[in-house]
Amino acid sequence: MSEGPHPIATSSQTVGPFFHFGLTANESLGRIASPDTPGEHIQLRVRVLDGDGEAVPDAVIEIYQADAEGRYPDSTEPPAASSEPRVPSPEPRRRGIFSGFGRLPTGADGSCQFQTIKPGVVRTNGVEQTPHFNVCLLARGLLRQVYTRIYFTGDPALAADPILTLVSADRRSTLLAKPSPSEPHLWEFVIRMQGHAETVFFDL
């Protein structure tokens, strides 16, 4: 009895650029929070650059974040304690629509912009994490997606964040969004895939 050929593994393929067309058709995913969602409303502009500093025009950015009280949509954790006193309201408080998730493609300049609220302090098993966005990036040339975080420049709690403190001090700046000097409520963050000031990516 003859034996057939032995199966072999197929070669690895990159994750793009074909994914760009199938995952980014819903432009509404750029709005993570509706206008009536409680919290500080901001715009988050993310720009992706390659190792040569050139814009990556066909990447996909996914954002996952907590609300203003530090709670994810599927969270069972109580909100972190707030230093601001709660003021009783005679009317029921409207919660707005908050998905906690966003997905957008980058444009010709390598950027995309989300409409959302500034996340609050996240409490997990009693440990508090400084306000941040969780980011997943898919782009041509990658064998799999990569993950990083976005924190806010000037946040006094940065030095105490349990995740950020795992990053060497000289590279923490690659995880910080900066306020726009010309547009109010706009925060800007640059993801550098390689080279000088390469963004810190997490092994998940």
Phi and psi in degrees as a GROMACS rama.xvg file:
@    title "Ramachandran Plot"
@    xaxis  label "Phi"
@    yaxis  label "Psi"
@TYPE xy
-81.6227  150.599  SER-2
-103.728  141.564  GLU-3
-77.0447  174.635  GLY-4
-65.0301  146.921  PRO-5
-76.2175  136.66  HIS-6
-68.2584  143.721  PRO-7
-126.825  155.264  ILE-8
-71.6826  141.877  ALA-9
-77.1046  157.756  THR-10
-70.1289  155.733  SER-11
-70.6544  147.591  SER-12
-124.179  150.816  GLN-13
-74.9945  165.55  THR-14
-87.5439  7.64771  VAL-15
-155.112  179.663  GLY-16
-92.5377  7.52959  PRO-17
-61.9285  -29.2563  PHE-18
-63.2756  -25.1374  PHE-19
-57.5158  -36.1042  HIS-20
-79.0197  -33.9357  PHE-21
-84.443  -23.9194  GLY-22
-100.752  -11.2337  LEU-23
-118.812  21.4279  THR-24
-71.6895  -25.9949  ALA-25
-93.8827  95.8628  ASN-26
-68.3555  -19.0265  GLU-27
-66.1206  -15.8475  SER-28
-70.4842  -3.96605  LEU-29
-79.0855  -14.4211  GLY-30
-103.089  106.849  ARG-31
-85.7944  -31.1627  ILE-32
-130.795  137.654  ALA-33
-75.0244  162.486  SER-34
-58.4949  -25.7348  PRO-35
-96.3683  10.5132  ASP-36
-72.6116  130.685  THR-37
-61.1431  142.717  PRO-38
130.321  177.314  GLY-39
-84.1509  112.038  GLU-40
-78.9666  130.996  HIS-41
-137.953  166.712  ILE-42
-109.945  139.01  GLN-43
-120.636  112.818  LEU-44
-102.724  121.517  ARG-45
-112.85  130.015  VAL-46
-122.339  136.404  ARG-47
-111.405  127.019  VAL-48
-121.656  146.003  LEU-49
-86.1497  -171.82  ASP-50
-64.4025  -20.6903  GLY-51
-95.553  4.63008  ASP-52
80.6184  11.7043  GLY-53
-90.1247  148.049  GLU-54
-65.5838  141.982  ALA-55
-101.179  104.668  VAL-56
-85.004  -2.60879  PRO-57
-133.903  36.6939  ASP-58
-89.237  167.918  ALA-59
-125.738  130.032  VAL-60
-111.319  127.542  ILE-61
-115.102  136.079  GLU-62
-119.231  135.957  ILE-63
-131.386  127.322  TYR-64
-145.6  164.337  GLN-65
-89.4565  165.764  ALA-66
-83.1028  -170.892  ASP-67
-65.5771  -20.1492  ALA-68
-95.7106  5.82812  GLU-69
82.3816  20.3815  GLY-70
-112.084  132.942  ARG-71
-80.6873  157.055  TYR-72
-55.58  -31.2212  PRO-73
-104.1  17.5656  ASP-74
-78.3989  146.092  SER-75
-111.331  0.626461  THR-76
-77.3072  144.116  GLU-77
-69.9075  153.681  PRO-78
-63.9069  150.216  PRO-79
-65.7292  151.33  ALA-80
-62.4648  139.908  ALA-81
-109.216  144.237  SER-82
-81.0814  -11.4336  SER-83
-90.736  132.048  GLU-84
-67.7813  144.095  PRO-85
-82.8332  129.307  ARG-86
-103.534  119.166  VAL-87
-59.0469  140.292  PRO-88
-116.127  137.169  SER-89
-69.8967  -18.4599  PRO-90
-112.03  148.79  GLU-91
-58.7186  139.037  PRO-92
-79.0276  125.141  ARG-93
-77.0442  133.755  ARG-94
-91.4413  -19.1251  ARG-95
69.8544  -173.477  GLY-96
-110.807  119.175  ILE-97
-131.621  114.025  PHE-98
-90.0016  -28.8387  SER-99
77.3898  -3.14246  GLY-100
-133.195  138.548  PHE-101
-141.075  152.105  GLY-102
-147.705  127.321  ARG-103
-144.052  151.962  LEU-104
-86.3471  154.765  PRO-105
-83.2171  150.311  THR-106
-94.6089  -163.064  GLY-107
-60.5036  -30.3288  ALA-108
-90.7824  7.18822  ASP-109
81.1825  12.4455  GLY-110
-121.751  161.299  SER-111
-146.262  161.63  CYS-112
-136.571  127.207  GLN-113
-102.996  147.425  PHE-114
-107.348  119.996  GLN-115
-156.983  -164.942  THR-116
-121.545  157.416  ILE-117
-71.4345  125.033  LYS-118
-68.4663  154.735  PRO-119
-92.459  -175.162  GLY-120
-67.4697  127.694  VAL-121
-96.3828  128.295  VAL-122
-109.238  123.67  ARG-123
-129.367  115.351  THR-124
52.6982  39.7951  ASN-125
84.1754  -4.99036  GLY-126
-100.133  128.274  VAL-127
-94.6655  135.485  GLU-128
-112.669  137.332  GLN-129
-60.5254  144.94  THR-130
-48.6148  133.23  PRO-131
-160.498  165.182  HIS-132
-110.797  139.556  PHE-133
-92.2171  134.036  ASN-134
-126.394  133.972  VAL-135
-117.872  131.292  CYS-136
-122.003  129.009  LEU-137
-117.352  135.318  LEU-138
-157.46  157.769  ALA-139
-60.162  144.616  ARG-140
91.52  -11.3325  GLY-141
-95.7576  137.366  LEU-142
-79.2542  -21.2643  LEU-143
-154.391  165.228  ARG-144
-65.7233  156.8  GLN-145
-120.475  157.539  VAL-146
-125.767  143.212  TYR-147
-150.289  -173.49  THR-148
-133.691  157.365  ARG-149
-123.809  121.49  ILE-150
-109.027  176.059  TYR-151
-108.731  123.201  PHE-152
-55.4005  135.065  THR-153
91.1842  -6.7653  GLY-154
-66.5983  121.216  ASP-155
-65.4968  -15.439  PRO-156
-92.2755  4.03266  ALA-157
-57.8253  -40.7994  LEU-158
-67.0297  -16.8264  ALA-159
-102.833  -2.88495  ALA-160
-68.4622  127.515  ASP-161
-67.6056  -23.5734  PRO-162
-87.6709  -45.9983  ILE-163
-62.7547  -32.9097  LEU-164
-70.9702  -12.1868  THR-165
-76.5078  -16.568  LEU-166
-89.5156  138.798  VAL-167
-59.3002  143.598  SER-168
-56.4226  -34.1441  ALA-169
-76.4391  -6.62276  ASP-170
-117.091  -1.45138  ARG-171
-64.5463  -27.4397  ARG-172
-63.4646  -21.1001  SER-173
-72.5293  -7.4698  THR-174
-110.209  13.0019  LEU-175
-109.352  125.199  LEU-176
-80.7445  150.474  ALA-177
-119.26  145.255  LYS-178
-70.0479  141.723  PRO-179
-66.9987  135.625  SER-180
-73.4139  -14.1382  PRO-181
-119.466  -20.405  SER-182
-119.528  118.515  GLU-183
-66.2896  146.836  PRO-184
67.3125  12.7973  HIS-185
-107.53  126.573  LEU-186
-110.748  138.812  TRP-187
-118.901  135.768  GLU-188
-137.342  134.049  PHE-189
-113.221  127.135  VAL-190
-99.51  117.101  ILE-191
-104.576  116.863  ARG-192
-69.2656  -35.0011  MET-193
-151.289  178.005  GLN-194
78.6868  -155.577  GLY-195
-60.9923  133.907  HIS-196
59.0061  35.2809  ALA-197
-54.9392  135.799  GLU-198
-63.8111  141.121  THR-199
-73.7055  127.075  VAL-200
-112.888  147.748  PHE-201
-101.752  142.554  PHE-202
-86.7004  98.137  ASP-203
